[in-house]
C-alpha cells in the first residue's frame, strides 16, 4: 500500500515536470530563436530543482504522517488506561460522550497522498495531501476533546470527595447566605420575625440590619450495604443557636444542629432514625428570608426538628402513579423551654412515658414535569402536666401540590388540632392554664387551633421564579376567654396571619439572589392587634 502511494507520487511528479517542460518549450518557441538553447537549459534546471523540492515535501509529509500515527497510538493507549482507572466511576460518566476510539483512527489508516485515478497535476496532489492532513487533525482534535472531558470528570469526582477516617465516602453541601433587611414595626425576633408585637414606648418604628447566621453546612455519609439496603447518614448545621454575651455578639451566631439522621434504603422501603423534620408535614413555603425556621412557622406551617424513628413504603402503580405510606414514633415534645442550661429535664409529653405517634399516606404522579400529589396525615401524643393533669394532643393535616399549567404550581397545607404546640400549632402554645401554673389545683386545657398556608409559584423562566404565600394560625379565642387570663398565660395570641411575595433569581445553579416582602398581622386575645413589615434581600452561594 505504501509503495503504491509512493509510486503514484512519483508518477504525479513526473507528469507535473512534463507539463511544465512542455509549457516552457512552447514559450521558448515563441521567443527569439537565438535564445532557445539558453531557455531550455534554464527550464531543465528549474524542473530538476522543483522535482527535488517535491521529493523533500513528500518525505516531510511521510515523516509527519508516521509521527501523527505514533501520537495517535499514544493517545489511544492513554485513553484506554484512563478508562480503566475510571471504571469505578462508570455510573457518573455514563451520560458522557463515548470514550471509544473514533472510527478510522486505527494503525492501518493513513493520509491519502494520491488517488487510484490516473496521475493529475501537482495542484490536485497538494489538495489531496491537505485534505488528508485536515482529516487527521480533526481526528486528533476529537481524541483531545475526549481526554479533556475525562479530565473534567476526574476533577469533578475529586472535588466532591471528602476525606474520611473510614473507607466510605462523604459529601459536603450547604449554603453561605447573607440577609439584609428593613423592618417597620416590632416583632418577636429582629432578623427572623414570626409574629408581630406592639412597638415599645420610645422606640422607633423602623429598623435595619443584616445577618449571615442562616448559613448552613451539611454532611452526607454513604455507608455499606446491609441486607440489600443502602445505608447513609446526614447532619445539618446552621449558626442560629443564639448569641454569646460578648460585645458585638450578634455577629457571632452559635452553631446549632438542625437535623441528623441515619437511613436504610431498599428499592421500595426505607427506615429512618434520627432528628429530622416532621415527615407528616413535609412542605414549607419557598423563602430564603427564613431558613433558621421555616417561613410562617407560627402562622399555620407545622414544623419541628424532632428525634424520631419511621418506616416508609412506596407502591408503584400504572400510569407513573405512586402511593407512599409512612408511620413512625417521635419524641413527645411540646416546646417547653429548657429549665436548666446544662441538664435536661423531661417535658410534659415525655413525662407521660409514651412517644408520640404519626402516620401519613400520599398519592402522586407527574404532570407537566412536576409532581401532582395529595396526602393526609395524623398525629397523637399524651402529655402529663403533673398532679394527674393530662392532655391528649392530636392533629389531622393534609398537604397538596397541584401543577395548574407547566409554569404555575399551587401547594400548601392545612391542619386542625388540640394541644399540638410541639408542632408549632396554636402559635406555639399547647395548653391554657385557668390560674397559677405552679399550683396543683389549677385546671388546664389543651388549646384548640386550626391553620394552614397556600403558595402559588410562577416559574417565569428557567432562572427566575415568583412566589406568593398566604398563611394563618387561629387559636380559638372562644376557648381562651373566660378560662385563661393574660397574667397566667403570658401574651396569648388568638390569631397570627402572614403574607409574603418574593422573587428568586438563579443566574447559575449555585448562585441565587432573592428579594422578599413579608407582612405579619398578629391578634392578641386581650389587647390590640399589631403589624410588622419586612423587606429582605438575600444573596447565597450553594456548595
C-alpha positions as CSV (number, residue, x, y, z in Angstrom):
1,X,0.0,0.0,0.0
2,X,2.8,2.4,0.9
3,X,4.8,1.5,-2.3
4,X,1.8,2.1,-4.5
5,X,1.3,5.6,-2.9
6,X,5.0,6.5,-3.4
7,X,4.8,5.2,-7.0
8,X,1.8,7.4,-7.5
9,X,3.6,10.4,-6.1
10,X,6.5,9.8,-8.5
11,X,4.2,9.5,-11.5
12,X,2.4,12.7,-10.5
13,X,5.7,14.5,-10.1
14,X,6.9,13.3,-13.5
15,X,3.7,14.3,-15.0
16,X,3.9,17.7,-13.4
17,X,7.5,18.0,-14.7
18,X,6.5,17.0,-18.2
19,X,3.6,19.5,-18.2
20,X,6.0,22.2,-17.0
21,X,8.6,21.3,-19.6
22,X,6.1,21.3,-22.5
23,X,4.8,24.7,-21.4
24,X,8.4,26.0,-21.2
25,X,9.2,24.7,-24.6
26,X,6.1,26.2,-26.1
27,X,7.0,29.6,-24.6
28,X,10.6,29.2,-25.8
29,X,9.5,28.5,-29.4
30,X,7.5,31.8,-29.3
31,X,10.6,33.7,-28.3
32,X,13.7,34.7,-30.4
33,X,15.3,31.6,-31.9
34,X,18.8,32.8,-30.8
35,X,17.9,32.5,-27.1
36,X,16.2,29.0,-27.3
37,X,19.2,26.9,-26.1
38,X,19.7,29.0,-23.0
39,X,16.0,28.9,-22.2
40,X,15.9,25.1,-22.5
41,X,18.9,24.8,-20.1
42,X,17.3,27.1,-17.6
43,X,13.9,25.3,-17.9
44,X,15.6,21.9,-17.3
45,X,17.4,23.2,-14.2
46,X,14.1,24.6,-12.9
47,X,12.4,21.3,-13.4
48,X,15.1,19.5,-11.6
49,X,15.0,21.9,-8.7
50,X,11.2,21.6,-8.4
51,X,11.5,17.8,-8.6
52,X,13.9,17.9,-5.6
53,X,11.7,20.2,-3.7
54,X,8.7,17.9,-4.4
55,X,10.6,14.9,-3.1
56,X,11.6,16.8,0.0
57,X,7.9,17.8,0.6
58,X,6.8,14.2,0.2
59,X,9.5,12.9,2.6
60,X,8.4,15.5,5.2
61,X,4.8,14.6,4.8
62,X,5.7,10.9,5.2
63,X,7.6,11.7,8.4
64,X,4.8,13.8,9.7
65,X,2.4,11.0,8.9
66,X,4.4,8.5,10.9
67,X,4.8,10.9,13.8
68,X,1.0,11.6,13.8
69,X,0.3,7.8,13.8
70,X,2.7,7.4,16.8
71,X,0.9,10.2,18.6
72,X,-2.5,8.7,17.9
73,X,-1.3,5.4,19.2
74,X,-0.1,7.1,22.4
75,X,-3.3,9.0,22.8
76,X,-5.4,5.8,22.3
77,X,-3.3,4.0,24.9
78,X,-3.7,6.9,27.3
79,X,-7.4,6.8,26.8
80,X,-7.6,3.1,27.4
81,X,-5.5,3.5,30.6
82,X,-7.8,6.3,31.8
83,X,-10.9,4.3,31.1
84,X,-9.5,1.5,33.2
85,X,-8.9,4.0,36.1
86,X,-12.4,5.4,35.7
87,X,-14.1,2.1,35.7
88,X,-15.4,2.6,39.3
89,X,-16.9,5.9,38.2
90,X,-18.8,4.4,35.2
91,X,-22.2,5.4,36.7
92,X,-21.3,9.1,36.9
93,X,-19.7,9.2,33.4
94,X,-22.3,7.0,31.6
95,X,-24.0,10.1,30.2
96,X,-20.8,11.5,28.7
97,X,-19.9,11.1,25.0
98,X,-18.4,7.7,24.1
99,X,-14.8,7.3,25.0
100,X,-14.1,4.7,22.4
101,X,-11.6,5.4,19.7
102,X,-13.2,7.2,16.7
103,X,-13.6,5.2,13.6
104,X,-10.7,5.5,11.2
105,X,-8.0,6.0,13.8
106,X,-6.6,2.5,13.7
107,X,-2.9,1.9,12.7
108,X,-3.9,0.9,9.2
109,X,-5.3,4.3,8.5
110,X,-3.0,6.6,6.6
111,X,-3.0,10.0,4.9
112,X,-4.1,9.7,1.3
113,X,-1.4,11.4,-0.7
114,X,-2.6,10.2,-4.1
115,X,-5.7,8.6,-5.6
116,X,-6.3,5.4,-7.6
117,X,-7.2,7.6,-10.6
118,X,-4.6,8.5,-13.2
119,X,-1.9,11.0,-12.2
120,X,-3.1,14.6,-12.1
121,X,-1.4,17.9,-11.9
122,X,0.6,18.9,-8.8
123,X,-2.2,21.2,-7.6
124,X,-4.5,18.2,-7.2
125,X,-1.9,16.3,-5.3
126,X,-1.4,19.2,-2.9
127,X,-5.1,19.4,-2.4
128,X,-5.3,15.6,-1.7
129,X,-2.4,15.9,0.8
130,X,-4.0,18.9,2.5
131,X,-7.4,17.1,2.8
132,X,-5.6,14.1,4.5
133,X,-3.8,16.4,6.9
134,X,-7.1,18.1,7.8
135,X,-8.8,14.7,8.3
136,X,-6.0,13.6,10.6
137,X,-6.2,16.9,12.6
138,X,-9.9,16.6,13.1
139,X,-9.4,13.0,14.5
140,X,-6.7,14.1,16.8
141,X,-8.8,17.0,18.0
142,X,-11.6,14.6,18.8
143,X,-9.2,12.5,20.9
144,X,-8.0,15.6,22.7
145,X,-11.6,16.7,23.5
146,X,-12.4,13.2,24.9
147,X,-9.2,13.4,27.1
148,X,-10.2,16.8,28.3
149,X,-13.7,15.5,29.1
150,X,-12.2,12.7,31.1
151,X,-10.0,15.1,33.0
152,X,-13.0,17.3,33.8
153,X,-14.9,14.2,35.2
154,X,-11.9,13.2,37.3
155,X,-11.7,16.8,38.7
156,X,-15.4,16.8,39.4
157,X,-15.2,13.5,41.3
158,X,-12.1,14.8,43.2
159,X,-14.0,18.0,44.2
160,X,-16.9,16.0,45.6
161,X,-14.7,13.7,47.5
162,X,-14.4,14.5,51.2
163,X,-11.6,12.6,53.0
164,X,-12.9,10.5,55.9
165,X,-11.3,8.3,58.5
166,X,-13.2,5.3,57.2
167,X,-13.3,3.9,53.7
168,X,-16.8,5.2,52.8
169,X,-17.2,8.5,51.0
170,X,-18.8,11.6,52.3
171,X,-20.3,14.7,50.5
172,X,-20.2,18.2,51.8
173,X,-23.0,20.6,50.9
174,X,-24.7,23.8,52.2
175,X,-25.2,27.5,51.5
176,X,-23.4,30.7,52.5
177,X,-26.3,33.1,52.9
178,X,-26.4,36.8,53.7
179,X,-29.7,38.6,54.5
180,X,-30.1,42.4,54.7
181,X,-33.5,43.5,56.0
182,X,-35.5,46.6,56.8
183,X,-38.4,46.3,59.3
184,X,-41.3,48.6,60.0
185,X,-42.9,47.6,63.3
186,X,-41.8,45.3,66.1
187,X,-41.7,41.5,66.3
188,X,-40.6,38.6,68.4
189,X,-37.3,38.4,66.5
190,X,-35.5,41.3,64.8
191,X,-34.0,39.4,61.9
192,X,-36.4,36.4,61.7
193,X,-39.8,37.6,62.7
194,X,-42.5,35.0,63.4
195,X,-45.3,37.3,64.8
196,X,-45.8,41.0,65.4
197,X,-45.7,42.9,68.7
198,X,-46.5,46.5,69.6
199,X,-43.7,49.0,69.3
200,X,-42.3,49.8,72.7
201,X,-42.8,53.3,74.0
202,X,-39.9,55.5,72.9
203,X,-38.6,53.0,70.3
204,X,-38.6,53.9,66.6
205,X,-40.9,52.0,64.3
206,X,-38.3,51.3,61.6
207,X,-35.0,49.4,61.9
208,X,-32.3,47.9,59.6
209,X,-29.9,45.1,60.0
210,X,-28.0,42.2,58.3
211,X,-27.0,38.7,59.2
212,X,-25.2,35.6,58.0
213,X,-26.4,33.3,60.8
214,X,-28.7,31.4,58.4
215,X,-25.7,30.0,56.6
216,X,-26.0,26.2,56.6
217,X,-23.5,23.3,56.4
218,X,-24.5,19.7,55.7
219,X,-22.5,16.5,55.5
220,X,-23.8,13.3,54.0
221,X,-22.1,9.9,54.5
222,X,-22.6,6.9,52.3
223,X,-22.1,3.6,54.3
224,X,-22.1,-0.1,53.4
225,X,-24.9,-2.2,52.1
226,X,-26.8,-4.1,54.7
227,X,-29.3,-6.9,53.9
228,X,-29.7,-5.5,50.5
229,X,-30.2,-1.9,51.7
230,X,-28.0,1.1,51.1
231,X,-27.0,2.8,54.3
232,X,-26.4,6.6,54.6
233,X,-26.4,9.3,57.2
234,X,-26.5,13.1,57.2
235,X,-26.2,16.0,59.6
236,X,-27.1,19.7,59.0
237,X,-26.0,22.8,61.0
238,X,-26.6,26.5,61.0
239,X,-25.5,29.4,63.1
240,X,-28.8,30.5,64.6
241,X,-28.4,28.9,68.0
242,X,-28.2,32.1,69.9
243,X,-25.7,34.8,70.7
244,X,-22.7,34.9,73.0
245,X,-22.9,37.5,75.7
246,X,-19.9,39.5,74.4
247,X,-19.5,42.8,72.6
248,X,-20.8,42.6,69.0
249,X,-22.1,39.1,69.9
250,X,-25.0,39.5,67.4
251,X,-22.4,38.7,64.7
252,X,-21.1,35.5,66.4
253,X,-24.1,33.2,66.0
254,X,-23.7,29.9,67.8
255,X,-23.6,26.7,65.8
256,X,-26.8,24.7,66.1
257,X,-27.7,21.2,64.9
258,X,-30.9,21.2,62.8
259,X,-31.1,17.6,61.7
260,X,-29.1,14.4,61.9
261,X,-30.4,11.1,60.7
262,X,-29.5,7.6,59.5
263,X,-31.2,5.7,56.7
264,X,-31.5,2.2,55.3
265,X,-33.0,2.3,51.8
266,X,-34.3,-0.7,49.9
267,X,-35.9,-0.5,46.5
268,X,-39.4,0.3,47.9
269,X,-38.8,0.6,51.6
270,X,-36.8,2.9,53.9
271,X,-36.1,3.0,57.6
272,X,-35.0,6.4,59.0
273,X,-33.9,7.1,62.5
274,X,-32.7,10.5,63.9
275,X,-33.6,14.1,64.5
276,X,-35.4,15.1,61.3
277,X,-38.2,17.3,60.0
278,X,-41.8,16.3,60.5
279,X,-42.5,13.6,57.9
280,X,-46.2,14.1,58.3
281,X,-45.9,17.9,57.4
282,X,-43.2,17.8,54.7
283,X,-43.8,21.1,52.8
284,X,-42.9,24.7,53.5
285,X,-43.2,27.9,51.6
286,X,-40.3,28.9,49.4
287,X,-38.3,31.6,51.1
288,X,-34.6,32.4,51.6
289,X,-35.5,35.0,54.2
290,X,-36.4,32.1,56.6
291,X,-34.1,29.1,56.8
292,X,-33.3,29.1,60.5
293,X,-37.1,28.5,61.0
294,X,-39.4,27.7,58.0
295,X,-41.5,30.6,56.7
296,X,-44.7,31.2,58.8
297,X,-43.5,28.6,61.4
298,X,-46.1,30.1,63.8
299,X,-48.7,31.1,61.3
300,X,-50.1,27.7,60.2
301,X,-46.9,26.0,58.9
302,X,-46.4,22.9,61.2
303,X,-42.7,22.2,61.7
304,X,-40.1,20.8,64.0
305,X,-36.7,19.0,64.1
306,X,-37.7,16.1,66.3
307,X,-36.0,12.8,67.2
308,X,-38.0,10.0,65.5
309,X,-38.0,6.5,64.0
310,X,-40.1,5.9,61.0
311,X,-40.7,3.5,58.1
312,X,-41.7,4.3,54.6
313,X,-43.0,2.0,51.9
314,X,-43.7,3.0,48.2
315,X,-46.1,1.3,45.8
316,X,-45.7,1.9,42.1
317,X,-49.0,1.9,40.2
318,X,-49.8,2.1,36.4
319,X,-49.6,5.5,34.7
320,X,-46.5,6.6,36.7
321,X,-48.6,6.8,39.8
322,X,-47.2,6.0,43.3
323,X,-48.5,5.7,46.8
324,X,-46.3,6.2,49.9
325,X,-47.2,5.0,53.3
326,X,-45.3,6.4,56.4
327,X,-45.6,5.6,60.1
328,X,-43.3,6.4,63.0
329,X,-42.8,7.3,66.6
330,X,-41.4,10.7,67.8
331,X,-40.0,12.2,71.0
332,X,-43.1,13.6,72.6
333,X,-42.2,17.3,72.8
334,X,-44.4,20.3,73.5
335,X,-41.8,23.1,73.1
336,X,-41.3,23.9,76.7
337,X,-38.1,26.0,77.2
338,X,-35.3,24.0,79.0
339,X,-35.4,24.5,82.7
340,X,-31.6,24.5,83.0
341,X,-28.8,25.3,80.7
342,X,-26.6,22.1,81.0
343,X,-29.0,19.5,82.4
344,X,-32.1,18.1,80.7
345,X,-35.5,17.6,82.4
346,X,-38.5,15.8,81.0
347,X,-41.1,17.8,79.3
348,X,-44.9,17.2,79.8
349,X,-45.1,14.9,76.8
350,X,-42.0,12.9,77.9
351,X,-43.4,12.6,81.4
352,X,-46.3,10.6,80.0
353,X,-43.9,7.7,79.5
354,X,-45.0,7.3,75.8
355,X,-43.8,8.5,72.5
356,X,-45.9,10.5,70.1
357,X,-47.3,8.6,67.0
358,X,-47.8,9.8,63.5
359,X,-48.9,8.3,60.1
360,X,-49.1,9.7,56.6
361,X,-50.4,8.4,53.2
362,X,-49.6,10.2,50.0
363,X,-50.5,9.7,46.3
364,X,-48.5,11.3,43.4
365,X,-48.0,11.3,39.7
366,X,-46.0,13.6,37.4
367,X,-47.9,16.3,35.5
368,X,-46.1,18.9,33.4
369,X,-42.8,17.5,34.7
370,X,-43.9,18.4,38.2
371,X,-45.4,16.2,40.9
372,X,-49.2,16.2,41.4
373,X,-49.7,15.0,44.9
374,X,-52.2,14.8,47.8
375,X,-51.7,13.5,51.3
376,X,-53.4,13.1,54.6
377,X,-51.7,12.6,58.0
378,X,-52.4,12.3,61.7
379,X,-50.6,12.8,65.0
380,X,-51.2,11.9,68.6
381,X,-49.3,12.3,71.8
382,X,-50.3,12.3,75.5
383,X,-49.0,15.0,77.9
384,X,-48.6,14.8,81.7
385,X,-48.6,18.3,83.3
386,X,-48.1,16.8,86.8
387,X,-50.7,16.3,89.6
388,X,-52.7,14.0,87.4
389,X,-53.4,16.6,84.8
390,X,-53.3,15.0,81.3
391,X,-53.9,16.4,77.9
392,X,-54.4,14.3,74.8
393,X,-52.7,16.2,71.9
394,X,-53.7,15.4,68.4
395,X,-53.7,16.9,64.9
396,X,-55.0,16.0,61.5
397,X,-53.5,17.5,58.4
398,X,-53.4,17.4,54.6
399,X,-50.9,18.7,52.1
400,X,-51.0,19.1,48.3
401,X,-49.0,20.1,45.2
402,X,-51.0,20.9,42.1
403,X,-49.4,21.9,38.8
404,X,-52.0,24.2,37.2
405,X,-50.1,24.7,34.0
406,X,-46.5,24.0,33.1
407,X,-45.1,27.1,34.9
408,X,-47.7,27.6,37.6
409,X,-48.0,25.4,40.7
410,X,-50.3,25.6,43.8
411,X,-49.1,24.0,47.0
412,X,-49.9,24.1,50.7
413,X,-51.0,22.5,53.9
414,X,-53.9,22.7,56.4
415,X,-54.3,21.3,59.9
416,X,-56.8,21.1,62.8
417,X,-55.7,20.0,66.2
418,X,-55.6,20.4,70.0
419,X,-52.6,20.7,72.4
420,X,-50.2,20.5,69.4
421,X,-48.0,23.3,70.4
422,X,-45.0,21.0,70.0
423,X,-45.6,21.1,66.2
424,X,-45.8,24.9,66.1
425,X,-49.7,24.8,66.2
426,X,-51.6,27.3,68.2
427,X,-48.8,29.8,67.6
428,X,-46.5,27.5,69.6
429,X,-48.8,27.1,72.5
430,X,-50.0,23.6,73.7
431,X,-52.2,24.3,76.8
432,X,-54.0,27.1,78.7
433,X,-53.9,27.5,82.5
434,X,-57.0,28.5,84.4
435,X,-55.0,30.0,87.2
436,X,-51.5,29.9,88.7
437,X,-49.5,27.4,86.6
438,X,-47.4,26.4,89.6
439,X,-50.5,25.4,91.7
440,X,-51.6,21.8,91.8
441,X,-55.2,22.8,91.9
442,X,-55.1,24.9,88.7
443,X,-57.1,23.4,85.9
444,X,-55.6,23.1,82.3
445,X,-57.0,22.8,78.9
446,X,-55.5,21.8,75.6
447,X,-55.6,24.7,73.1
448,X,-57.8,24.1,70.1
449,X,-56.4,25.6,66.9
450,X,-56.5,25.4,63.1
451,X,-54.4,26.9,60.4
452,X,-52.5,26.4,57.2
453,X,-50.8,28.1,54.3
454,X,-51.0,28.1,50.5
455,X,-48.4,29.1,47.9
456,X,-48.6,30.0,44.2
457,X,-45.3,29.5,42.4
458,X,-44.9,31.1,38.9
459,X,-41.7,29.9,37.1
460,X,-41.2,32.9,34.9
461,X,-38.0,31.5,33.2
462,X,-35.7,28.6,34.0
463,X,-33.7,31.0,36.2
464,X,-36.4,33.3,37.6
465,X,-39.4,32.4,39.8
466,X,-42.1,34.4,41.6
467,X,-43.8,33.1,44.8
468,X,-46.8,34.4,46.7
469,X,-47.9,32.9,50.0
470,X,-50.8,33.5,52.5
471,X,-50.8,31.8,55.9
472,X,-52.8,31.9,59.1
473,X,-52.9,30.2,62.5
474,X,-56.1,30.5,64.6
475,X,-56.1,29.7,68.3
476,X,-59.8,29.6,69.1
477,X,-60.4,32.7,71.2
478,X,-63.7,31.4,72.5
479,X,-61.8,28.7,74.4
480,X,-59.5,31.3,75.9
481,X,-61.9,34.0,77.1
482,X,-63.5,33.1,80.4
483,X,-60.9,30.4,81.2
484,X,-57.4,31.8,80.9
485,X,-56.3,35.3,81.7
486,X,-53.2,37.0,80.3
487,X,-51.5,37.3,83.7
488,X,-51.3,33.5,83.9
489,X,-50.5,32.7,80.3
490,X,-48.1,35.4,79.1
491,X,-49.4,37.1,76.0
492,X,-52.0,34.9,74.4
493,X,-52.2,35.3,70.6
494,X,-55.6,34.4,69.2
495,X,-54.6,34.7,65.6
496,X,-51.4,35.1,63.6
497,X,-51.7,36.0,59.9
498,X,-48.9,36.4,57.4
499,X,-48.4,37.0,53.7
500,X,-45.3,37.3,51.5
501,X,-44.1,37.7,48.0
502,X,-40.6,37.0,46.7
503,X,-38.6,37.0,43.5
504,X,-35.8,34.5,43.3
505,X,-33.2,34.7,40.6
506,X,-30.6,32.0,39.9
507,X,-28.1,33.2,37.3
508,X,-26.2,30.0,37.9
509,X,-27.3,26.8,39.6
510,X,-25.1,27.5,42.6
511,X,-25.8,31.3,42.9
512,X,-29.1,32.8,44.0
513,X,-30.4,36.3,44.6
514,X,-33.7,37.0,46.3
515,X,-35.9,39.9,47.2
516,X,-38.9,39.4,49.5
517,X,-41.6,41.5,51.2
518,X,-43.3,39.9,54.2
519,X,-46.2,41.2,56.4
520,X,-47.3,39.8,59.8
521,X,-50.5,40.7,61.4
522,X,-51.0,39.3,65.0
523,X,-54.1,39.5,67.1
524,X,-53.7,39.0,70.9
525,X,-56.8,37.9,72.8
526,X,-56.7,40.6,75.4
527,X,-55.0,43.5,73.5
528,X,-54.9,45.3,70.2
529,X,-53.5,43.8,67.0
530,X,-50.0,44.6,65.8
531,X,-48.4,44.5,62.3
532,X,-44.8,44.4,61.1
533,X,-43.4,44.6,57.6
534,X,-40.1,43.4,56.4
535,X,-38.2,43.8,53.2
536,X,-35.4,41.2,52.9
537,X,-32.7,41.0,50.3
538,X,-30.7,37.7,50.2
539,X,-27.6,36.5,48.3
540,X,-26.4,32.9,48.6
541,X,-23.9,30.6,47.1
542,X,-24.6,26.9,47.4
543,X,-21.9,24.3,47.6
